[in-house]
């Protein structure tokens, strides 16, 4: 065992960090596919609600496993394609995306205030999915050119545009919900007030998930600059 450890020290393993990166993007997209299907239905049965949470949790747990394997891999190699700190930060951002999507579903379903998901959820999820699919394209580009490339820069620009679109969606809906809250308060309609209040909470959670695109972009941009 001692000889093996000494050998590993002088001859560290070559560890593939791009495949786990690709897998994280796949998991986020799979989560979005499941979530979008549920959000497309006007009403969810108790069984469908329970299944949604189980499916999202399973995907989130697999993401945790991928991140753990990356952390272990960083301990086995001296020559990662990017700095260990940068890689940890990127995988942390990807893990956050999965966590935030699961938490937003949990908020809606455990509150049991709607027959289905809020109608605006679908619009936010679809915007996020477009952004994540662009982000997934960065894996092969980063593998091919650690110092960056015009294609990679263009992909990051498209991600930025999609996140900006998400902001426009958010503030339009935020204004509508603020109006609904004010109207419900004036009329003393507690049911309408609670629904608008919960809708606003989920809207904010979904916006936080969309904002994770910004975090991913910033990390990738830092990695490109560091390796230019």
C-alpha positions as CSV (number, residue, x, y, z in Angstrom):
1,X,0.0,0.0,0.0
2,X,2.8,2.4,0.9
3,X,4.6,1.6,-2.4
4,X,1.4,2.2,-4.3
5,X,0.9,5.6,-2.6
6,X,4.5,6.6,-3.4
7,X,4.1,5.5,-7.0
8,X,0.8,7.5,-7.3
9,X,2.6,10.6,-5.9
10,X,5.3,10.6,-8.6
11,X,3.0,9.3,-11.4
12,X,-0.4,10.9,-10.8
13,X,-3.4,9.7,-12.8
14,X,-4.7,11.4,-15.9
15,X,-8.3,12.2,-14.8
16,X,-11.1,13.1,-17.3
17,X,-13.0,16.1,-16.0
18,X,-14.8,16.9,-19.2
19,X,-17.0,13.8,-19.2
20,X,-18.4,14.6,-15.7
21,X,-18.9,18.2,-16.8
22,X,-20.9,16.9,-19.8
23,X,-22.9,14.6,-17.5
24,X,-23.8,17.5,-15.2
25,X,-25.3,19.4,-18.2
26,X,-27.2,16.3,-19.2
27,X,-28.6,16.0,-15.7
28,X,-29.7,19.6,-15.6
29,X,-31.4,19.2,-19.0
30,X,-33.1,16.0,-18.0
31,X,-34.4,17.8,-14.9
32,X,-35.7,20.5,-17.1
33,X,-37.4,18.0,-19.4
34,X,-39.2,16.4,-16.5
35,X,-40.1,19.7,-15.0
36,X,-41.3,21.2,-18.3
37,X,-43.6,18.1,-18.9
38,X,-45.2,18.7,-15.4
39,X,-45.5,22.4,-16.0
40,X,-47.3,21.8,-19.3
41,X,-50.2,20.1,-17.6
42,X,-53.0,22.3,-16.2
43,X,-53.5,19.9,-13.3
44,X,-51.3,17.3,-11.5
45,X,-52.6,14.3,-9.7
46,X,-51.2,13.4,-6.3
47,X,-49.3,10.6,-7.9
48,X,-47.8,12.9,-10.6
49,X,-46.8,15.4,-7.9
50,X,-45.0,12.7,-5.9
51,X,-43.4,11.2,-9.0
52,X,-42.1,14.7,-10.0
53,X,-40.4,15.2,-6.7
54,X,-38.9,11.7,-6.8
55,X,-37.6,12.1,-10.3
56,X,-36.1,15.5,-9.6
57,X,-34.5,14.3,-6.4
58,X,-32.9,11.3,-8.1
59,X,-31.4,13.5,-10.7
60,X,-30.2,15.9,-8.0
61,X,-28.6,13.1,-6.1
62,X,-26.8,11.8,-9.2
63,X,-25.4,15.3,-9.6
64,X,-24.0,15.1,-6.0
65,X,-22.3,11.9,-6.9
66,X,-20.7,13.4,-10.0
67,X,-19.4,16.4,-8.0
68,X,-18.0,14.0,-5.4
69,X,-16.2,12.0,-8.1
70,X,-14.7,15.2,-9.4
71,X,-13.5,16.2,-5.9
72,X,-11.9,12.8,-5.6
73,X,-10.3,13.0,-9.0
74,X,-8.7,16.4,-8.2
75,X,-6.9,14.6,-5.4
76,X,-5.5,12.0,-7.7
77,X,-3.9,14.3,-10.4
78,X,-1.4,17.1,-10.5
79,X,-2.3,18.1,-14.1
80,X,-6.0,18.9,-14.4
81,X,-7.0,20.8,-17.5
82,X,-7.8,23.9,-15.4
83,X,-7.0,24.9,-11.9
84,X,-8.6,22.8,-9.1
85,X,-10.3,25.9,-7.7
86,X,-11.8,26.7,-11.1
87,X,-13.1,23.2,-11.6
88,X,-14.6,23.0,-8.1
89,X,-16.3,26.4,-8.7
90,X,-17.8,25.3,-12.0
91,X,-19.1,22.0,-10.7
92,X,-20.5,23.8,-7.7
93,X,-22.4,26.2,-10.0
94,X,-23.8,23.2,-11.9
95,X,-24.8,21.5,-8.7
96,X,-26.5,24.6,-7.6
97,X,-28.7,24.6,-10.7
98,X,-30.0,21.1,-9.9
99,X,-30.6,22.1,-6.3
100,X,-32.5,25.2,-7.2
101,X,-34.8,23.5,-9.7
102,X,-35.6,20.8,-7.1
103,X,-36.3,23.4,-4.4
104,X,-38.7,25.3,-6.6
105,X,-40.7,22.2,-7.3
106,X,-40.7,21.3,-3.6
107,X,-42.1,24.8,-2.7
108,X,-44.9,24.5,-5.2
109,X,-46.0,21.0,-4.4
110,X,-45.7,21.0,-0.6
111,X,-47.7,24.2,-0.4
112,X,-50.6,22.6,-2.3
113,X,-52.1,25.9,-3.3
114,X,-52.6,25.2,-7.1
115,X,-53.9,22.2,-9.0
116,X,-50.8,22.4,-11.2
117,X,-47.7,24.5,-11.4
118,X,-48.0,28.3,-11.9
119,X,-48.4,29.1,-15.6
120,X,-45.4,31.3,-15.8
121,X,-43.1,28.4,-14.6
122,X,-43.2,26.9,-18.1
123,X,-41.9,30.1,-19.7
124,X,-39.0,30.4,-17.2
125,X,-38.1,26.7,-17.5
126,X,-38.0,26.9,-21.3
127,X,-35.7,29.9,-21.2
128,X,-33.4,28.1,-18.7
129,X,-33.4,25.0,-20.9
130,X,-32.2,27.1,-23.9
131,X,-29.4,28.5,-21.8
132,X,-28.3,25.2,-20.4
133,X,-28.2,23.6,-23.9
134,X,-25.9,26.5,-25.0
135,X,-23.8,25.9,-21.9
136,X,-23.5,22.2,-22.7
137,X,-21.8,23.2,-26.0
138,X,-18.9,24.7,-24.0
139,X,-17.6,21.3,-22.9
140,X,-16.2,20.2,-26.3
141,X,-15.0,23.7,-27.0
142,X,-13.1,23.9,-23.8
143,X,-11.7,20.4,-24.3
144,X,-10.4,21.5,-27.8
145,X,-9.1,24.9,-26.7
146,X,-8.2,25.6,-23.1
147,X,-7.3,29.2,-24.0
148,X,-10.7,29.9,-25.6
149,X,-11.9,30.3,-29.2
150,X,-14.3,32.5,-31.2
151,X,-16.9,29.7,-31.0
152,X,-16.7,29.6,-27.2
153,X,-17.0,33.3,-27.0
154,X,-20.1,33.2,-29.2
155,X,-21.6,30.5,-27.1
156,X,-21.1,32.6,-23.9
157,X,-22.7,35.6,-25.7
158,X,-25.8,33.5,-26.5
159,X,-26.0,32.4,-22.9
160,X,-25.8,36.0,-21.8
161,X,-28.6,36.9,-24.2
162,X,-30.8,34.1,-22.9
163,X,-30.2,35.1,-19.3
164,X,-31.2,38.7,-20.2
165,X,-34.3,37.3,-21.8
166,X,-35.0,35.5,-18.5
167,X,-34.7,38.8,-16.6
168,X,-37.3,40.4,-18.9
169,X,-39.6,37.5,-18.3
170,X,-39.0,37.8,-14.5
171,X,-39.7,41.5,-14.3
172,X,-42.8,41.4,-16.5
173,X,-44.2,38.6,-14.3
174,X,-43.0,40.3,-11.1
175,X,-45.0,43.4,-12.0
176,X,-48.1,41.3,-12.8
177,X,-47.9,39.6,-9.4
178,X,-47.3,42.8,-7.6
179,X,-50.6,44.1,-9.1
180,X,-52.4,40.8,-8.1
181,X,-51.1,41.1,-4.5
182,X,-52.2,44.7,-4.3
183,X,-55.7,43.9,-5.7
184,X,-56.1,41.0,-3.4
185,X,-55.1,43.0,-0.4
186,X,-57.5,45.8,-1.2
187,X,-60.4,43.4,-1.7
188,X,-59.6,41.4,1.3
189,X,-59.4,38.2,-0.8
190,X,-57.1,36.0,1.4
191,X,-57.2,33.1,-1.1
192,X,-56.1,35.3,-4.0
193,X,-53.5,37.0,-1.8
194,X,-52.0,33.6,-0.7
195,X,-51.9,32.4,-4.3
196,X,-50.1,35.5,-5.6
197,X,-47.7,35.4,-2.6
198,X,-46.8,31.8,-3.3
199,X,-46.5,32.5,-7.0
200,X,-44.1,35.3,-6.3
201,X,-42.0,33.0,-4.2
202,X,-41.7,30.4,-6.9
203,X,-41.1,33.1,-9.5
204,X,-38.1,34.3,-7.4
205,X,-36.8,30.8,-7.0
206,X,-36.9,30.1,-10.7
207,X,-35.2,33.4,-11.4
208,X,-32.4,32.3,-9.0
209,X,-32.0,29.1,-11.0
210,X,-31.8,31.1,-14.3
211,X,-29.2,33.4,-12.7
212,X,-27.0,30.3,-12.2
213,X,-26.3,30.7,-16.0
214,X,-24.5,33.9,-15.1
215,X,-22.4,32.1,-12.5
216,X,-21.5,29.4,-15.0
217,X,-20.6,32.0,-17.6
218,X,-18.4,33.9,-15.1
219,X,-16.5,30.8,-14.1
220,X,-15.9,29.7,-17.7
221,X,-14.8,33.2,-18.7
222,X,-12.3,33.1,-15.8
223,X,-11.0,29.8,-16.9
224,X,-10.4,31.1,-20.4
225,X,-8.6,34.2,-19.2
226,X,-6.5,32.1,-16.8
227,X,-5.4,29.8,-19.6
228,X,-5.1,32.3,-22.4
